[in-house]
Amino acid sequence: MKFLSIFSAALVALPSIITAAPAPALNTLHRRDCPSVETIQNWIKENAQVGENTVFYTAGAKQDQAIAFANTLDNGQYWNKVFGVKYLDWLSECGAGAEQDKLFPRMGEALAKQSTGTAYVMMVKGRPIADFWKNYEYPSLKDNGVKVTAVNVDDFNDKKDYNEQPF
């Protein structure tokens, strides 16, 4: 009988304990947007040595070809040498979905904006120029007054002033 009266008292008190419990804390975590071009530029300034002799690639050229050419230059820079795997951190900041699609164009634009003097673009003869280069990297180089030299991936001595046309 004693058990029943304690049990009954607990059942009566339970609703008041539940209603008096504090409300759960609001979730204050927010997904960050992908880093801006300016944020990426600042990261480049603090973590890389981009300036003269930055090597880009388009028109069917591959990063390996850009790396090989960059190695012939004094302090040649290229995408992976500058960014390494930092993009993985930034991808997680972007979250899944359309926001991630903004990251690589912003990285390319930031790399171009940090370039000075002469930059190089590796190209396969006869291949069309990729939109990524035309829309993000080249305009930033042009706006900065960077001289762009096109380089044939099959013969690094075959170079010409870049004229917005395929090699």
Stockholm file with secondary structure:
# STOCKHOLM 1.0

chainA/1-167         MKFLSIFSAALVALPSIITAAPAPALNTLHRRDCPSVETIQNWIKENAQVGENTVFYTAGAKQDQAIAFANTLDNGQYWNKVFGVKYLDWLSECGAGAEQDKLFPRMGEALAKQSTGTAYVMMVKGRPIADFWKNYEYPSLKDNGVKVTAVNVDDFNDKKDYNEQPF
#=GR chainA/1-167 SS CHHHHHHHHHHHHHHHHHHHSCCCCCCCCCCCCCCCHHHHHHHHHHHCCCSSSEEEECTTCCHHHHHHHHTTSTTCEEHHHHHTTHHHHHHHHHCSSGGGGGHHHHHHHHHHHHCCSEEEEEECTTCCCCHHIIIIIHHHHHHTTCEEEEEETTEEEEEEECCSSCC
#=GC SS_cons         CHHHHHHHHHHHHHHHHHHHSCCCCCCCCCCCCCCCHHHHHHHHHHHCCCSSSEEEECTTCCHHHHHHHHTTSTTCEEHHHHHTTHHHHHHHHHCSSGGGGGHHHHHHHHHHHHCCSEEEEEECTTCCCCHHIIIIIHHHHHHTTCEEEEEETTEEEEEEECCSSCC
//
